[in-house]
Amino acid sequence: MIKSITQSFIIWLTAIFLTINSLTATAKDYPAAYFGIKADGISLNTRSIQYGIDHISQNGGGVLIFPAGKYLTGCIHIKSGVTLHLEEGTVLLGSVNPLDYDRQNTAFDHNFNTSLALILGLNQKDVAITGKGIIDGQGKELAANVGEMLKKGLVKGGSVNRPNEDNRPMIINLFGCENVTVKNITLKNSACWTECYNQCKNVVIDSIKVESRAFWNNDGIDIVDCTNFKLSNSYFNSSDDGICLKSLQPDVLNQDILIQNNTMTTDASGIKFGTASLGGFKNIRIINNRVFDTNRSAIALEAVDGAVIENIVVDGLQGVNIGNAIFLRAGARKGTRKGKVHNIQIQNVDVEIRTEKNPLKALPGIVIAGMPDQIINNIRLKNISIKQAGGAEKALAKISIDNMAGIPEKPDSYPEYSMFGELPAWGAYIRHAQDLQIIGLKITTAKADFRTAIALDDVHQITFKTLTVKEPKSKNKIFSINSSQIKTN
């Protein structure tokens, strides 16, 4: 599987580089001032920038160059053949007036298919945003002004202090675009998701920096039903998920995606699939990434709206001061639409779980939770190291191995590793799963913990090889109910 995915990426990258070289040979440079665009940080340049983009696109393509300075603008629509190049010292400022933003693709009824954004692109080809400049969405002020519009009754949705995401502009929202490059720029202070690439093909995101804690729902990047997508060498500091893959349409999916050499710190999960999971996620490699100071999971793969998650490779993941290392979940928020998680390989993971004031809130580093009729299967974990503080005492606990059969299923709940509350294990909790190989798992606590290291419920055909459990006064390594074919060696 890994070989076939690698070969497809090599072919794709070769095609992308040939396309970029061909475009570079014919592209023409246009300085912003050529179109009367002003760098004073005060003049609203929306019409001038849009005129420049349209002119360049209609005349064979080229590069719109923004020299150092501050450029204020409302929503602009990027067009085929156009590169926006922000030189070092350049700041593209988003207007704080909500009426300066457009909405695209209104044929769709899902809000994130139609969201407002500073930079929109609909079904365009050969587009890029490059340079060492900054795009600042001024999201705190912008969101506050959206709240004022809600107060006046000019828009609907949400509260004054927290307007709905659909009313708060992103910085970048591209839909149906092909041959997209975003490189070296800094994105900061979005009013909502920072950047969203929806049903795009042949996308390269490289060496970008995201600083997005201006408001709520500030995902670092959202990859939605895309094909041939490479995200590498980037940094994300966000108040929601860092790298988030979603599927918003039941007949499309994310596939052939590489996420490599990225670093992130977030208030939610580091890398997450599936809080919107209608279609699917297939052939995805997540290589050599680092997550730190994160409240939830380092990696979370969730199929809760009918999606299929399959052929996923995670190789090289470091986590420091995080809530959970690995979370796999199959659920059914849509009732009859049941998600499926299978054929997952996760290896070379080293995670330190954060220390909680109440040790019972330090949940297992690994949580794998299917449903009785949605069995998670064909899972391979190799060379996983998880360190916990430990210290939980039985006298304070509500859940233990004695009553673990009563842990709720919660098929229609929002998926998070903490969704079940207290769990009877400190190392790994696995329920409704089959055909698992766990090789070289090392789990450690600094203090004695009454909970078992590993708890299994309705787990079949599971093999542990080279299992290492280090806990002061350790008694139980593995406790199981309703399970069979458990092998350890």
C-alpha positions as CSV (number, residue, x, y, z in Angstrom):
1,M,0.0,0.0,0.0
2,I,2.8,2.5,1.0
3,K,4.7,1.8,-2.3
4,S,1.6,2.4,-4.5
5,I,0.8,5.7,-2.6
6,T,4.4,6.8,-2.9
7,Q,4.5,6.1,-6.7
8,S,1.3,8.2,-7.2
9,F,2.8,11.1,-5.3
10,I,6.0,11.0,-7.4
11,I,4.0,11.1,-10.6
12,W,1.8,13.9,-9.3
13,L,4.7,16.0,-8.1
14,T,6.5,15.7,-11.4
15,A,3.4,16.9,-13.2
16,I,3.0,19.8,-10.8
17,F,6.6,20.9,-11.3
18,L,6.4,20.8,-15.0
19,T,3.2,22.9,-14.9
20,I,4.9,25.5,-12.6
21,N,7.9,25.7,-14.9
22,S,5.7,26.2,-17.9
23,L,3.8,28.9,-16.3
24,T,6.9,30.7,-15.0
25,A,8.3,30.8,-18.5
26,T,5.4,32.8,-19.8
27,A,4.2,34.8,-16.7
28,K,4.4,38.5,-16.6
29,D,5.0,40.6,-13.5
30,Y,2.7,43.5,-12.6
31,P,3.6,45.8,-9.6
32,A,0.5,46.7,-7.5
33,A,1.0,50.4,-8.2
34,Y,0.4,49.7,-11.9
35,F,-3.3,49.3,-11.0
36,G,-3.4,52.2,-8.6
37,I,-3.3,49.9,-5.5
38,K,-2.1,52.0,-2.5
39,A,0.1,50.8,0.3
40,D,-1.0,53.3,2.9
41,G,-3.0,50.9,5.1
42,I,-6.0,53.3,4.8
43,S,-7.3,53.3,1.3
44,L,-9.7,50.5,0.5
45,N,-8.1,48.7,-2.5
46,T,-10.7,46.1,-3.2
47,R,-11.8,47.3,-6.7
48,S,-8.2,48.1,-7.8
49,I,-6.9,44.7,-6.7
50,Q,-9.8,42.9,-8.4
51,Y,-9.3,44.9,-11.6
52,G,-5.6,43.9,-11.6
53,I,-6.4,40.2,-11.0
54,D,-9.0,40.2,-13.8
55,H,-6.7,42.0,-16.2
56,I,-3.8,39.6,-15.6
57,S,-6.0,36.6,-16.0
58,Q,-7.5,37.9,-19.2
59,N,-4.1,38.6,-20.7
60,G,-2.3,35.3,-20.4
61,G,-1.6,35.2,-16.6
62,G,1.1,36.6,-14.5
63,V,2.2,37.8,-11.1
64,L,0.6,40.7,-9.1
65,I,3.4,41.9,-6.9
66,F,2.8,43.7,-3.6
67,P,6.0,45.5,-2.5
68,A,6.5,46.2,1.2
69,G,3.7,48.2,2.7
70,K,0.1,47.8,4.1
71,Y,-2.7,47.2,1.7
72,L,-6.3,47.4,3.0
73,T,-8.9,45.3,1.0
74,G,-12.2,43.7,1.2
75,C,-13.0,40.4,-0.6
76,I,-11.1,39.6,-3.8
77,H,-11.6,36.8,-6.2
78,I,-8.5,35.1,-7.5
79,K,-8.7,34.0,-11.2
80,S,-6.9,31.5,-13.4
81,G,-3.3,32.1,-14.2
82,V,-2.8,34.6,-11.4
83,T,-0.2,34.6,-8.6
84,L,-0.5,37.1,-5.7
85,H,3.1,37.7,-4.5
86,L,3.6,39.4,-1.2
87,E,7.1,40.6,-0.7
88,E,8.8,40.6,2.7
89,G,7.4,43.6,4.7
90,T,4.0,43.4,3.0
91,V,0.8,43.2,4.9
92,L,-2.5,42.5,3.1
93,L,-5.1,43.8,5.6
94,G,-8.6,42.5,5.6
95,S,-11.4,45.1,6.0
96,V,-13.2,45.0,9.4
97,N,-16.5,45.9,7.7
98,P,-18.5,42.7,7.2
99,L,-20.2,44.1,4.2
100,D,-16.9,44.2,2.3
101,Y,-17.0,40.3,2.0
102,D,-18.6,38.1,-0.7
103,R,-20.0,34.6,-0.5
104,Q,-19.4,32.1,-3.3
105,N,-20.9,28.8,-4.5
106,T,-24.3,29.5,-3.1
107,A,-25.8,26.5,-4.9
108,F,-24.7,24.4,-1.9
109,D,-26.7,24.4,1.2
110,H,-23.8,23.6,3.7
111,N,-22.5,26.8,5.2
112,F,-18.8,25.9,4.7
113,N,-19.3,25.4,1.0
114,T,-20.7,29.0,0.8
115,S,-18.6,30.8,3.4
116,L,-17.4,34.4,3.3
117,A,-13.7,34.9,2.8
118,L,-11.1,37.6,2.1
119,I,-9.7,35.6,-0.8
120,L,-12.2,33.5,-2.8
121,G,-11.6,31.3,-5.8
122,L,-14.3,29.3,-7.6
123,N,-13.3,26.7,-10.2
124,Q,-10.1,28.5,-11.2
125,K,-6.8,26.9,-12.4
126,D,-3.1,27.7,-12.0
127,V,-3.4,30.1,-9.0
128,A,-0.9,30.9,-6.3
129,I,-0.3,33.0,-3.3
130,T,3.4,33.4,-2.5
131,G,6.1,35.5,-0.8
132,K,7.2,36.3,2.7
133,G,4.5,38.8,3.4
134,I,1.5,38.6,5.8
135,I,-2.2,38.4,5.3
136,D,-3.9,39.7,8.4
137,G,-7.7,39.1,8.6
138,Q,-8.1,41.4,11.6
139,G,-10.5,38.8,12.8
140,K,-11.2,40.1,16.3
141,E,-12.4,43.5,15.1
142,L,-14.2,41.9,12.1
143,A,-16.1,39.4,14.3
144,A,-17.0,42.1,16.7
145,N,-18.6,44.1,13.9
146,V,-20.5,41.0,12.7
147,G,-21.8,40.9,16.3
148,E,-23.0,44.5,16.0
149,M,-24.8,43.6,12.8
150,L,-26.6,40.7,14.6
151,K,-27.5,43.2,17.3
152,K,-29.1,45.5,14.8
153,G,-30.9,42.6,13.1
154,L,-29.0,43.0,9.8
155,V,-27.8,39.4,9.8
156,K,-29.1,36.2,11.6
157,G,-27.2,33.4,13.2
158,G,-25.5,33.1,16.6
159,S,-25.1,35.5,19.4
160,V,-23.6,39.0,19.5
161,N,-20.5,37.6,21.3
162,R,-20.3,34.6,19.1
163,P,-21.8,34.9,15.6
164,N,-22.2,31.7,13.6
165,E,-19.2,30.6,11.6
166,D,-21.1,31.2,8.4
167,N,-21.2,34.9,9.1
168,R,-17.5,35.3,9.9
169,P,-15.1,35.5,7.0
170,M,-12.2,33.2,6.5
171,I,-8.9,34.4,5.0
172,I,-8.8,32.0,2.1
173,N,-11.6,29.9,0.7
174,L,-11.0,28.1,-2.6
175,F,-13.6,25.7,-4.1
176,G,-13.1,23.5,-7.2
177,C,-9.7,25.0,-8.0
178,E,-6.8,23.1,-9.7
179,N,-3.1,23.5,-9.6
180,V,-2.9,25.7,-6.5
181,T,0.3,26.8,-4.7
182,V,0.4,28.6,-1.4
183,K,4.0,29.1,-0.2
184,N,6.0,31.0,2.4
185,I,3.3,33.4,3.4
186,T,2.0,34.1,7.0
187,L,-1.8,34.0,7.7
188,K,-3.0,35.6,10.9
189,N,-6.0,36.7,12.8
190,S,-8.9,35.0,10.9
191,A,-12.4,35.6,12.1
192,C,-13.2,31.9,11.5
193,W,-11.4,29.0,9.8
194,T,-8.1,30.4,8.5
195,E,-8.0,28.7,5.1
196,C,-10.2,26.2,3.4
197,Y,-9.5,24.2,0.2
198,N,-12.7,22.5,-0.9
199,Q,-12.9,20.0,-3.7
200,C,-9.5,21.3,-5.0
201,K,-7.0,19.2,-7.0
202,N,-3.2,19.3,-7.3
203,V,-2.5,21.6,-4.3
204,V,0.8,22.4,-2.8
205,I,0.9,24.2,0.6
206,D,4.5,24.7,1.7
207,S,6.4,26.6,4.4
208,I,3.5,28.7,5.5
209,K,2.9,30.1,9.0
210,V,-0.5,30.4,10.6
211,E,-1.1,32.5,13.8
212,S,-4.9,32.3,14.3
213,R,-6.3,32.9,17.8
214,A,-8.3,36.0,17.1
215,F,-11.7,34.3,17.7
216,W,-13.6,30.9,17.8
217,N,-13.3,28.1,15.3
218,N,-9.9,29.2,14.1
219,D,-8.7,26.0,12.5
220,G,-5.3,26.3,11.1
221,I,-6.1,24.7,7.7
222,D,-9.2,22.8,6.5
223,I,-8.8,20.3,3.6
224,V,-12.2,19.3,2.3
225,D,-12.8,16.6,-0.2
226,C,-9.5,17.3,-2.1
227,T,-7.4,15.2,-4.4
228,N,-3.6,15.2,-4.7
229,F,-2.8,17.6,-1.8
230,K,0.6,18.2,-0.3
231,L,1.0,20.1,3.0
232,S,4.5,20.4,4.2
233,N,7.1,22.3,6.3
234,S,4.4,24.6,7.9
235,Y,3.6,25.9,11.4
236,F,0.1,26.3,12.9
237,N,-0.8,28.1,16.1
238,S,-4.6,28.0,16.3
239,S,-7.5,28.2,18.8
240,D,-9.2,25.2,17.2
241,D,-7.8,22.1,15.3
242,G,-4.5,22.6,13.6
243,I,-4.8,20.5,10.4
244,C,-8.4,19.4,9.8
245,L,-9.7,17.2,7.1
246,K,-13.4,17.3,6.4
247,S,-15.8,15.7,3.9
248,L,-18.9,17.8,3.3
249,Q,-20.5,15.9,0.4
250,P,-21.5,12.2,0.5
251,D,-20.4,11.5,-3.1
252,V,-16.8,13.0,-2.8
253,L,-13.8,12.3,-0.6
254,N,-10.3,13.4,0.4
255,Q,-7.7,11.2,-1.3
256,D,-4.0,11.0,-2.2
257,I,-2.9,13.5,0.5
258,L,0.5,14.0,2.1
259,I,0.9,15.8,5.4
260,Q,4.6,16.1,6.2
261,N,7.1,17.9,8.4
262,N,4.6,20.2,10.1
263,T,4.4,21.6,13.6
264,M,1.3,22.7,15.5
265,T,0.0,23.9,18.8
266,T,-3.7,24.2,19.3
267,D,-6.6,24.5,21.7
268,A,-8.2,21.3,20.1
269,S,-6.6,18.5,18.2
270,G,-3.3,18.6,16.2
271,I,-4.3,16.5,13.1
272,K,-8.0,15.5,12.8
273,F,-10.2,13.8,10.3
274,G,-13.9,13.8,10.3
275,T,-16.0,16.0,12.5
276,A,-17.7,16.6,9.2
277,S,-17.4,13.1,7.5
278,L,-20.1,12.5,4.9
279,G,-17.9,11.2,2.0
280,G,-14.5,9.7,2.8
281,F,-10.8,9.8,3.5
282,K,-8.5,7.5,1.4
283,N,-4.8,7.0,0.7
284,I,-3.4,9.6,3.1
285,R,0.1,9.7,4.5
286,I,1.0,11.7,7.6
287,I,4.7,11.8,8.0
288,N,7.1,13.3,10.6
289,N,4.8,15.8,12.3
290,R,5.0,17.4,15.8
291,V,2.2,18.5,18.1
292,F,2.7,20.4,21.3
293,D,0.6,22.1,24.0
294,T,-2.6,20.8,22.6
295,N,-5.8,20.1,24.6
296,R,-7.1,17.1,22.7
297,S,-5.6,14.5,20.4
298,A,-2.3,14.5,18.5
299,I,-4.0,12.4,15.8
300,A,-7.8,11.8,15.6
301,L,-9.5,9.8,12.8
302,E,-13.3,10.0,13.1
303,A,-16.0,8.6,10.8
304,V,-19.3,9.6,12.4
305,D,-21.5,10.8,9.5
306,G,-21.2,7.9,7.1
307,A,-17.7,8.4,5.8
308,V,-15.1,5.6,5.1
309,I,-11.6,6.2,6.5
310,E,-9.2,3.7,4.9
311,N,-5.6,3.3,3.7
312,I,-4.1,5.8,6.2
313,V,-0.4,5.8,7.2
314,V,0.9,7.8,10.1
315,D,4.7,7.5,10.4
316,G,6.6,9.7,12.8
317,L,4.5,11.7,15.2
318,Q,5.8,13.5,18.3
319,G,3.6,15.0,21.0
320,V,4.4,17.0,24.1
321,N,1.9,18.2,26.7
322,I,-1.2,16.9,24.9
323,G,-4.5,15.3,26.0
324,N,-4.4,12.1,23.9
325,A,-2.1,10.5,21.4
326,I,-4.3,8.4,19.2
327,F,-8.1,8.5,18.8
328,L,-10.0,6.3,16.3
329,R,-13.8,6.5,16.2
330,A,-16.7,5.1,14.2
331,G,-20.1,6.5,15.0
332,A,-23.5,7.4,13.5
333,R,-24.6,11.0,14.0
334,K,-26.8,10.7,10.9
335,G,-28.7,7.6,12.1
336,T,-28.7,5.3,9.2
337,R,-25.4,6.6,7.8
338,K,-22.7,4.6,9.6
339,G,-19.0,5.5,9.3
340,K,-16.3,2.9,8.8
341,V,-12.6,2.9,9.9
342,H,-10.2,0.3,8.6
343,N,-6.8,-0.4,7.2
344,I,-4.9,2.1,9.4
345,Q,-1.2,1.9,10.1
346,I,0.3,4.1,12.8
347,Q,4.0,3.8,13.8
348,N,6.9,5.7,15.4
349,V,4.9,7.8,17.8
350,D,6.3,9.4,20.9
351,V,3.9,11.3,23.1
352,E,3.9,12.8,26.6
353,I,0.3,13.2,28.0
354,R,-0.2,16.5,29.9
355,T,-0.5,16.4,33.7
356,E,-4.0,17.0,35.1
357,K,-4.8,18.3,38.5
358,N,-7.3,15.5,38.8
359,P,-5.4,12.3,37.5
360,L,-8.7,10.7,36.6
361,K,-9.0,13.3,33.8
362,A,-5.8,12.1,32.3
363,L,-7.5,9.6,29.9
364,P,-5.7,6.8,28.0
365,G,-3.1,7.8,25.4
366,I,-4.8,5.4,22.9
367,V,-8.6,5.4,22.5
368,I,-10.1,3.2,19.8
369,A,-13.9,3.2,19.9
370,G,-16.2,1.6,17.3
371,M,-19.8,0.6,17.7
372,P,-21.4,-2.9,18.0
373,D,-22.4,-2.7,14.4
374,Q,-19.4,-0.5,13.3
375,I,-16.4,-2.6,14.1
376,I,-13.0,-0.8,13.6
377,N,-10.7,-3.3,11.9
378,N,-7.3,-4.0,10.4
379,I,-5.4,-1.6,12.6
380,R,-1.5,-1.8,12.9
381,L,0.2,0.1,15.7
382,K,4.0,-0.1,15.8
383,N,6.7,1.5,18.0
384,I,4.3,3.6,20.1
385,S,5.7,5.3,23.3
386,I,3.3,7.1,25.6
387,K,4.2,8.6,29.0
388,Q,1.6,9.5,31.6
389,A,1.8,11.1,35.0
390,G,-0.5,8.5,36.6
391,G,-1.7,8.8,40.2
392,A,-5.4,8.1,39.9
393,E,-7.0,6.6,43.0
394,K,-9.9,4.1,43.0
395,A,-11.7,5.8,45.9
396,L,-12.3,8.8,43.7
397,A,-13.3,7.0,40.5
398,K,-16.7,6.4,39.0
399,I,-15.5,3.9,36.4
400,S,-13.3,0.9,36.9
401,I,-12.8,-2.5,35.3
402,D,-15.7,-3.7,37.6
403,N,-18.3,-1.6,35.8
404,M,-16.7,-0.8,32.5
405,A,-19.6,-2.6,30.6
406,G,-21.7,0.4,31.5
407,I,-19.7,2.9,29.6
408,P,-22.1,4.6,27.2
409,E,-21.8,4.1,23.4
410,K,-22.9,7.7,22.4
411,P,-23.3,6.9,18.7
412,D,-24.7,10.4,17.8
413,S,-22.3,12.5,20.0
414,Y,-19.6,14.9,18.8
415,P,-16.5,12.8,18.6
416,E,-13.6,13.5,21.0
417,Y,-11.4,11.1,22.9
418,S,-13.0,12.5,26.2
419,M,-16.5,11.8,25.0
420,F,-17.1,8.8,27.3
421,G,-15.9,10.5,30.5
422,E,-13.7,8.5,32.8
423,L,-12.3,5.3,31.4
424,P,-10.9,2.2,33.3
425,A,-7.5,2.3,31.6
426,W,-4.6,4.7,31.7
427,G,-2.7,3.4,28.7
428,A,-5.2,2.2,26.0
429,Y,-8.9,1.7,25.9
430,I,-10.2,-0.3,22.9
431,R,-13.8,-1.2,22.2
432,H,-15.6,-2.8,19.2
433,A,-12.5,-3.6,17.2
434,Q,-11.1,-6.6,15.3
435,D,-7.9,-7.6,13.7
436,L,-5.3,-5.4,15.5
437,Q,-1.6,-5.9,15.6
438,I,0.2,-3.8,18.3
439,I,4.0,-4.2,18.1
440,G,6.5,-2.4,20.4
441,L,4.0,-0.5,22.5
442,K,5.6,1.1,25.5
443,I,3.3,2.8,28.1
444,T,4.7,4.4,31.3
445,T,3.3,6.2,34.3
446,A,5.4,8.1,36.8
447,K,3.0,7.4,39.7
448,A,1.1,4.3,40.7
449,D,-2.4,4.3,39.1
450,F,-5.2,2.0,40.1
451,R,-6.5,1.7,36.6
452,T,-5.4,-1.2,34.3
453,A,-2.9,-0.4,31.7
454,I,-5.0,-1.7,28.8
455,A,-8.8,-2.3,28.8
456,L,-10.5,-4.3,26.0
457,D,-14.2,-4.6,25.4
458,D,-15.6,-6.6,22.4
459,V,-12.2,-6.8,20.8
460,H,-11.3,-9.9,18.7
461,Q,-8.1,-11.1,17.1
462,I,-5.7,-8.7,18.8
463,T,-2.0,-9.4,19.1
464,F,0.5,-7.6,21.4
465,K,4.2,-8.1,20.6
466,T,6.9,-6.6,22.8
467,L,4.5,-4.9,25.1
468,T,6.2,-2.8,27.8
469,V,4.2,-1.5,30.8
470,K,6.0,0.5,33.4
471,E,4.0,1.6,36.4
472,P,4.9,1.6,40.1
473,K,3.1,-1.2,41.9
474,S,1.7,-2.4,38.6
475,K,-0.6,-5.4,38.9
476,N,-2.7,-5.6,35.7
477,K,-1.5,-5.1,32.2
478,I,-4.5,-6.1,30.2
479,F,-8.1,-6.5,31.3
480,S,-10.8,-7.7,28.8
481,I,-14.5,-8.4,28.6
482,N,-16.5,-9.9,25.7
483,S,-13.3,-10.4,23.8
484,S,-11.5,-13.3,22.2
485,Q,-8.2,-14.4,20.5
486,I,-6.0,-12.1,22.6
487,K,-2.3,-12.9,22.1
488,T,0.7,-11.5,23.9
489,N,4.3,-12.4,23.3
